[in-house]
Amino acid sequence: MLPPRAPESHSILTEDSKLVPLIVDRELKLPLIETVCHFGDYQHAPRFNSTVIGALEHNKAARITKVTAHFGPQDPAYEQALLTHHQHAELHDYPVLDLQSKIIDDLWNKPAYLLSLVLDELRKPEGHRVEWLFWFDRDTVILNPCIPLHIFLPPRDDIHIVISNDWNGLNNGVFGLRVNEWSARLLSTILGYRELRPDEELRFTEQSAMEKVLQDSRFKQGAAYYPQRWFNAYEAEEEKDYAVKGSDLLVHFAGVGDSFWRPVPSYILQCLSRSSGYS
């Protein structure tokens, strides 16, 4: 259990663990309306475990890169969704890395690409490395670009991945990964899982492999599981605690598949209208 800390101006949670407005420090000089962003619908937010609250003692100077994969036939809906991430990245000065050709087969490109990036960074001197990679699936749309990613970084050095669960278990559509040797070992183990255990069912392919690996004693202490709405909200009935609210960071259309284009335009318009308000 982390000791309690005095709240700071950029905290989004009070001591009783309810979501509150995120006050963005004026020193950032972001073109935000009244320099205030709302993290979700704090009027109806769920209560969260106090061990998760410590993650808000973040480092605003952390070097963060956004990462995704975007290959195959061009699709206007996915292209527009990706544009919202680029607008978010531009606002907060994040590089965006986009895998546009397959390394290996199917969804296994995700851990393969991330492993290649982690290893590339580890070759650099420590002070020149990216510190965190934030993966986002291409079926995600940024809704509130004023929310920076550093508010999700854990304060403890022994936490190396921040991720969330849904009703099926782990969902790795959006997660943050620290760049270090632990992450290199994690991704290597995920990539090798189906080869070492070919008879084991992986219902959601590499996502299921990641879930199983994170339950292993070698890795489970390094993972922090955040409330799903923090950065992986779904479109769902309003009363669901994972249902996206208009001022959340993003919406993830997990499992929508070829119907992705149907709900996306309205959310993209919402993001664009917000972005124009900040310019």
C-alpha positions as CSV (number, residue, x, y, z in Angstrom):
1,M,0.0,0.0,0.0
2,L,1.4,3.4,-1.0
3,P,1.5,6.1,1.7
4,P,-1.0,9.0,1.2
5,R,0.4,12.1,-0.5
6,A,-0.7,15.6,-0.5
7,P,-3.0,16.4,-3.5
8,E,-1.4,18.5,-6.2
9,S,-3.1,20.8,-8.8
10,H,-2.8,18.2,-11.5
11,S,-4.4,15.3,-9.6
12,I,-7.7,14.0,-10.9
13,L,-8.7,12.1,-7.8
14,T,-9.6,13.2,-4.3
15,E,-8.7,11.2,-1.2
16,D,-12.0,9.3,-1.4
17,S,-11.0,8.0,-4.8
18,K,-13.6,9.7,-7.0
19,L,-12.8,11.3,-10.4
20,V,-12.7,15.1,-10.3
21,P,-11.8,17.7,-12.9
22,L,-8.2,17.6,-14.1
23,I,-6.6,21.0,-13.6
24,V,-3.9,21.5,-16.2
25,D,-1.0,23.5,-14.9
26,R,-0.9,26.9,-16.6
27,E,2.9,26.6,-17.0
28,L,2.2,24.1,-19.8
29,K,0.8,26.9,-21.9
30,L,-1.6,24.6,-23.6
31,P,-4.4,26.4,-25.5
32,L,-7.1,25.0,-23.4
33,I,-10.4,26.7,-22.5
34,E,-10.0,28.1,-19.0
35,T,-7.1,25.6,-18.7
36,V,-9.5,23.0,-17.3
37,C,-10.2,19.5,-18.8
38,H,-12.7,17.1,-17.4
39,F,-11.6,13.5,-17.0
40,G,-14.8,11.6,-17.7
41,D,-18.1,12.1,-16.0
42,Y,-16.9,12.7,-12.4
43,Q,-20.4,13.2,-11.2
44,H,-21.1,9.4,-11.7
45,A,-17.6,8.0,-11.5
46,P,-17.0,4.6,-9.8
47,R,-14.8,4.4,-6.7
48,F,-11.3,3.0,-7.3
49,N,-8.8,1.0,-5.2
50,S,-6.4,3.3,-3.4
51,T,-3.4,1.5,-4.7
52,V,-4.4,2.7,-8.2
53,I,-4.6,6.3,-7.0
54,G,-0.9,6.5,-6.5
55,A,-0.4,6.3,-10.3
56,L,-1.4,10.0,-10.4
57,E,1.9,11.0,-8.8
58,H,3.2,11.2,-12.3
59,N,6.2,12.7,-14.1
60,K,5.2,15.3,-16.6
61,A,8.6,15.3,-18.1
62,A,8.5,11.6,-19.1
63,R,9.4,10.9,-22.7
64,I,6.4,9.2,-24.2
65,T,5.8,7.8,-27.7
66,K,2.4,6.7,-29.1
67,V,2.5,3.4,-31.1
68,T,0.0,1.7,-33.4
69,A,-0.2,-0.6,-36.4
70,H,-2.2,0.5,-39.5
71,F,-1.8,-1.7,-42.6
72,G,-3.9,-3.4,-45.2
73,P,-6.3,-1.6,-47.6
74,Q,-7.0,2.0,-46.8
75,D,-10.2,2.6,-45.0
76,P,-11.5,6.2,-44.5
77,A,-12.9,5.4,-41.0
78,Y,-9.6,4.1,-39.7
79,E,-7.7,6.9,-41.3
80,Q,-9.9,9.5,-39.6
81,A,-9.5,7.6,-36.3
82,L,-5.8,7.8,-36.7
83,L,-6.0,11.5,-37.4
84,T,-7.5,12.1,-33.9
85,H,-4.5,10.4,-32.4
86,H,-2.1,12.6,-34.4
87,Q,-4.0,15.7,-33.2
88,H,-3.7,14.5,-29.6
89,A,0.0,13.8,-30.1
90,E,0.7,17.2,-31.7
91,L,-1.0,19.0,-28.7
92,H,1.2,17.2,-26.2
93,D,4.4,16.8,-28.4
94,Y,4.3,13.0,-28.6
95,P,5.9,11.2,-31.5
96,V,3.6,8.7,-33.2
97,L,5.0,5.4,-34.6
98,D,2.8,3.6,-37.0
99,L,3.6,0.1,-38.3
100,Q,2.4,0.0,-41.9
101,S,3.7,-3.4,-43.0
102,K,3.5,-6.8,-41.3
103,I,6.4,-8.2,-39.5
104,I,4.8,-11.6,-38.7
105,D,1.3,-13.0,-38.9
106,D,-1.9,-11.3,-37.9
107,L,-2.3,-9.8,-34.4
108,W,1.1,-11.0,-33.3
109,N,2.5,-8.0,-35.0
110,K,1.6,-6.0,-31.9
111,P,4.1,-7.6,-29.5
112,A,6.6,-8.1,-32.3
113,Y,6.6,-4.4,-33.2
114,L,6.7,-3.3,-29.6
115,L,9.6,-5.6,-28.9
116,S,11.6,-4.2,-31.8
117,L,11.0,-0.7,-30.5
118,V,12.0,-1.6,-26.9
119,L,15.2,-3.2,-28.1
120,D,16.0,-0.2,-30.4
121,E,15.6,2.1,-27.4
122,L,17.7,-0.1,-25.1
123,R,20.6,0.3,-27.5
124,K,20.7,4.0,-26.8
125,P,22.3,5.7,-23.8
126,E,19.8,5.7,-20.9
127,G,19.3,9.5,-20.9
128,H,18.4,9.4,-24.6
129,R,15.7,6.7,-24.5
130,V,12.0,7.0,-24.8
131,E,10.7,6.1,-21.3
132,W,7.2,4.9,-22.1
133,L,5.4,3.5,-25.2
134,F,1.6,3.9,-25.3
135,W,0.0,1.4,-27.6
136,F,-3.4,2.2,-29.1
137,D,-5.4,-0.1,-31.5
138,R,-6.5,1.5,-34.7
139,D,-10.2,1.1,-33.7
140,T,-9.8,3.8,-31.1
141,V,-10.8,7.4,-31.4
142,I,-9.5,10.3,-29.2
143,L,-12.4,12.2,-27.7
144,N,-10.7,14.6,-25.4
145,P,-7.3,15.6,-26.8
146,C,-6.5,17.8,-23.8
147,I,-5.9,14.8,-21.5
148,P,-2.1,14.1,-21.5
149,L,-0.8,10.5,-21.2
150,H,1.6,11.2,-18.3
151,I,-1.3,11.3,-15.8
152,F,-1.5,7.5,-16.2
153,L,2.2,6.8,-15.4
154,P,2.8,4.9,-12.1
155,P,4.8,6.5,-9.4
156,R,6.6,3.3,-8.5
157,D,9.6,2.0,-10.4
158,D,8.5,-1.6,-10.1
159,I,5.3,-1.0,-12.2
160,H,6.2,-1.5,-15.9
161,I,2.8,-1.9,-17.6
162,V,-0.5,-0.1,-17.1
163,I,-3.5,-1.8,-18.7
164,S,-7.1,-2.6,-18.1
165,N,-9.6,-5.5,-18.2
166,D,-13.0,-5.9,-19.7
167,W,-15.7,-8.5,-19.2
168,N,-13.6,-11.1,-21.1
169,G,-10.5,-10.4,-19.1
170,L,-7.4,-8.5,-20.3
171,N,-7.9,-6.0,-23.1
172,N,-4.7,-4.7,-24.6
173,G,-6.3,-2.3,-27.1
174,V,-4.7,0.6,-25.1
175,F,-1.9,0.3,-22.6
176,G,1.3,1.9,-21.5
177,L,4.6,0.0,-21.4
178,R,7.8,1.1,-19.7
179,V,10.9,0.9,-21.9
180,N,13.3,-1.4,-20.0
181,E,14.6,-5.0,-19.8
182,W,11.5,-6.2,-18.0
183,S,9.3,-5.2,-20.9
184,A,11.8,-6.8,-23.4
185,R,11.4,-10.1,-21.4
186,L,7.6,-9.7,-21.2
187,L,7.2,-9.2,-25.0
188,S,9.7,-12.0,-25.8
189,T,7.7,-14.4,-23.6
190,I,4.4,-13.4,-25.2
191,L,5.8,-13.9,-28.7
192,G,7.1,-17.3,-27.8
193,Y,4.0,-18.5,-26.0
194,R,2.2,-20.2,-28.8
195,E,5.4,-22.0,-29.9
196,L,6.2,-23.2,-26.4
197,R,2.6,-24.2,-25.6
198,P,1.1,-25.1,-29.0
199,D,-1.8,-27.1,-27.4
200,E,-3.0,-24.3,-25.2
201,E,-6.0,-22.3,-26.4
202,L,-5.5,-18.6,-27.0
203,R,-9.0,-17.4,-27.5
204,F,-7.9,-13.8,-28.3
205,T,-4.5,-14.7,-29.8
206,E,-1.7,-12.5,-28.6
207,Q,-4.0,-10.7,-26.1
208,S,-4.7,-14.1,-24.4
209,A,-1.0,-14.8,-24.4
210,M,-0.3,-11.5,-22.8
211,E,-3.0,-12.2,-20.1
212,K,-1.5,-15.5,-19.3
213,V,2.1,-14.2,-19.2
214,L,1.1,-11.3,-16.9
215,Q,-0.4,-13.9,-14.5
216,D,3.0,-15.6,-14.2
217,S,4.9,-15.0,-11.0
218,R,7.8,-13.5,-13.0
219,F,5.6,-10.7,-14.3
220,K,2.5,-10.2,-12.3
221,Q,4.0,-7.8,-9.8
222,G,5.0,-5.5,-12.5
223,A,1.5,-4.8,-13.9
224,A,-1.1,-2.2,-12.7
225,Y,-4.7,-2.7,-13.8
226,Y,-6.5,0.6,-14.2
227,P,-10.3,1.2,-14.3
228,Q,-11.3,0.6,-17.9
229,R,-12.7,4.0,-18.5
230,W,-9.5,5.8,-17.7
231,F,-8.1,5.1,-21.2
232,N,-10.0,2.2,-22.7
233,A,-13.7,3.1,-22.6
234,Y,-16.3,1.3,-24.7
235,E,-19.5,2.4,-26.4
236,A,-22.1,0.8,-24.1
237,E,-25.2,1.4,-22.1
238,E,-24.8,4.5,-19.9
239,E,-25.1,2.7,-16.6
240,K,-22.1,0.5,-17.4
241,D,-19.0,1.6,-15.5
242,Y,-16.9,1.1,-18.7
243,A,-19.3,3.1,-20.9
244,V,-17.6,6.1,-22.6
245,K,-18.6,9.6,-21.6
246,G,-18.2,12.6,-23.8
247,S,-15.2,14.0,-22.1
248,D,-13.2,10.8,-21.7
249,L,-9.8,10.4,-23.3
250,L,-11.0,8.0,-26.0
251,V,-13.5,5.4,-27.1
252,H,-12.4,1.9,-28.2
253,F,-14.7,0.0,-30.6
254,A,-13.4,-3.5,-29.6
255,G,-15.0,-6.3,-31.5
256,V,-16.9,-4.1,-33.9
257,G,-14.9,-5.2,-36.9
258,D,-16.2,-4.3,-40.3
259,S,-18.9,-2.2,-38.8
260,F,-16.3,0.2,-37.4
261,W,-17.3,2.9,-39.9
262,R,-20.8,3.2,-38.6
263,P,-20.3,4.9,-35.2
264,V,-17.0,6.6,-35.9
265,P,-18.1,9.8,-37.7
266,S,-20.0,11.2,-34.8
267,Y,-17.1,10.6,-32.4
268,I,-14.6,12.1,-34.8
269,L,-16.8,15.2,-35.2
270,Q,-16.8,15.5,-31.4
271,C,-13.0,15.3,-31.3
272,L,-12.6,17.8,-34.1
273,S,-15.0,20.3,-32.5
274,R,-13.0,20.1,-29.3
275,S,-9.7,20.5,-31.1
276,S,-10.9,23.6,-32.9
277,G,-11.9,25.0,-29.5
278,Y,-8.4,24.6,-28.3
279,S,-6.7,26.3,-31.2
